[in-house]
Amino acid sequence: MRLQGKIAVITGGTSGIGKATALRFAKEGADVVVWARNKAKGEAFIEEAKAQGYEMIFMPVDVSNFADVEQAAAKVKELKGGCDILVNNAGITNDSTMKKMTPEIWQSVIDINLTGTFNCTKCISPMLLEKGCGRIINVSSVVGLYGNFGQTNYVATKAGLIGMTKTLAREFGRKGVTVNAVAPGFIATEMVAKMPKEVLDGMIAKVPVGRLGTPEDIAAMFVFLASDESAYVNGATFSVDGGMTV
């Protein structure tokens, strides 16, 4: 129960890594608030969590909309009295080569992945700073470290999150709030599971441990970074990728 008594806001928390993180944080004793855009999916997840013995709160939030985030943060303050942990996990892909990428395709990913992280951090961080203790975890990607064909927009956001993490670590660290990033590798999410077998086999061949990661693998790293055990870890980016970047 490493997160006993902690209040955690997890964005994009109804599927994949976000869902696994919400469940793991609840198992570790955290009071979990899940933000995501899809209300029906969010309410279904809350019922699923309840069936497993975990009580959570879901709020429909579009992280790209500052007013929406500001309102949701105020609701967290009202209901919970504050926040201790923010996991900036909400993200999308909209892939295209530069030749075919339109301004709309570019902006759609920037708005959620990068501006969304700014919005959530801007609105939630005052609660952490008020307590003089807290954790912010930004979800980057290994492609943010080495690039990836056809993902200029996505890679730009994930590399940007690493830079944001380093800067916020300098600003917030002296006030008791640490900021770190995690760069997942190939993770077996619902989206990945729909890929052709030959594509999946090619992905696995690039991973030294010989398998795709699971959302639970990433959630385990988040637990450490969210806990008191990580008090001297600040401004770092952790590749959780089975050795892909070795």
N, C-alpha and C positions, 0 to 999 in steps of 0.2 A: 504494500500500500504506500508506494513512494510519493503519491500525489494527494494523500489524504488531506482534506480541508482546502484544497486549491480549486479555484474557479477557472475553468478553461473555455475559451472561445475558439472553435475550430471552423474555419471557412471551407466550403466545398466538402462538407462533412457527411454527405449522404451516400457516397459510393467510393469504391477503390480505396486509396490510401487514407482519405479523410474518414471514411466509415470505419476502417480498421483502427484508426487512431482514436476516434470517439469511444469505441468499445474498450480499447486497451486502457485509455485514460480513466474511464469509469471503473474498470476492474482494479485500477491502481488507487481508487478512492477519490478521484476528482469529481467535482460538480461540473458537468459538461453542458455547454450551450453550443448547438450546431447551427451554423448559418449556411444557407444554400438558396438557389433561385427557385427550384422546383418544389412548390408547396406540397403537392400530393406525394411526391417521393419522400420529402422530409417527414411528413406525418406518418407515412408507412414505416420509415426507419425507426421513428420514436416508438412505435408499437412493437417492432421487432426487438428493439433494445429492452423494452419493458418485459417482453416474454423471456428474455435472458436474465432478468432481475436488475436491470439498470434503468434508473429514472433520469431522463434528459429533457432539455428544452430545445425545441426547434423554432427558429425564426426565419421566415422567408426574406432573404436579403440579396439584392443585386449589388455585389461589391464594387461594380464600376460606377455606381451612382452614389456620389458623396452624401447627398441628403438622406438616402436610404440607409447608408451605413451609420451616419450620425444619429439617426432616429433609433436604430437597433442598439447602438452602443449606450444610448440613454436608457433604453429599456433594460439592458443588462445591469446598469448602475442601479436602476430602480428596484429590480427583482433580487439582485444578488449583492448589492452594496459595493460592487467593484469587480476587479478581474485580476488574476495572477499570471495567466498563461494565454498567449495568442499564437495560434498556429495558422499562418498564412498559406493555406493549401489550395484555395480556389484557383483553377486554371483551365484553359482550353487550348486546343490546337485548331489551326485553320491553314493547312499546309499548301504551299505553292512555291514553285521556283520564282526567282526574282523577275524573270521575263514575263511570267503570267500573273504575278501578284499585283492586285489592285490596291489602291489606298484603303478601300473598305476592308479587304482581307487583312491587311497590315494592322489597321486600327482596331479591329475586333479583338485581336489577341493582346495588343498593348493595353486596351481598356480593362480587360479582366485581370491579366497576369501581373501587370506592372502597376498601373494606376489603381487597380483594386487593392493591391498590397499597401500602396501609399494611403489610400482611404481608410483601410482598416487599422493600420498602424497609427495614423493621425488621430483617429477617434478613440481607440482603445488604450494607447500608451499613457495618456494622462492618468488613467486609473492605476496602472502599474507604478508610475512614477510617484503618485500620491502615497502609495504604500511604501515606497523606497525599496521595493523588491519585486522581481518579476522575470518572466522569460518570454522572449519573442523568437519564434522559429519560422524561418522563411523556407518555402519548398522550391528549390531550384531544380536542376537536372544535370546529368553528366554532359548533355549536349551544350549546356551553358559554359562548359569548360573547354570543349574541343570542337564545337560546331556540328552541323548536320545538314546534309543536302536537302534542299527544298523546305527548310524551316527557318528562314531568315527572321521572321517575326517572332516565332516561339523562342529561338535561340537568343535573340536580342533581349527578350524579357527575362529569361533565366540567367543570362549573364548580368543583366541589370540588377537582378535581385541579389547577386553576390556582392556587387558594388554597394548597393543599398545597405546590405547587412554590415559590411565593414564600417561604413559611415555611421550608422545608427549605434553600432557597438561603441564607437568613440564618444558619441553624444550621450548615450544612456548608461554606459558602464559605470561611470563614477557616481551615478545616482541609484545603483543597486539593481538595475535592469540589464540583463545580458541579452544579446542578439546573435543568433547563429543561423546558419543555413545548412540544409541537407540536400545533396544532389543525388537523387535516386537514379539507378541504371535502368535496365529493362525489367519492368515489373509486370507480373501476371494480373493485370486488371481486366475488367470486362471488355474494354476496348481492344486490348492486346489479344485476348482469347478469340476474337473474331477474325484475326488475321489468318491467311492461308498457312498450312502446315510448313511449306517450304520456307516461308518468310520467318516463321517462328524458329525453325531449325537453324536458319542462318543467324538469327539473333543469339540463340543459345551457344552456337559455336564460337562466338566472340567473348563469352564469359568464362574466365578460368575455373570457376567453381562448377561449371557445367549445368547450370539451370537458370531459369528466370527467378528473379526475386519475388517475394510475396508482399502484399500490403502490410502484413504483420511484421515483416523484416524491417520496414521503414518505421512503423509505429514503435517498435522496440527502441530504435535510436531516438525517436521523439521523446519517449518516456525519460531516458537519461538526460536529454537536454532540458526537459521541463522540470526535472527534479532538483532538489538541493545539492545532489552529488555533483552537478555541473557548475557550481558556483564560480569556479575560476576559468571556465571555458567561455570565451567571448570573442566575437568577430570571426569565428572559424567557419569553414565550409567542409562538410563531411561527405565524401563520396561513399554511398552505400550501393555498390554495383557489382559485387562478386569478383572484383579485381579487374574490371574492364579498363580502367584508366591507369593500370600499372605499366 
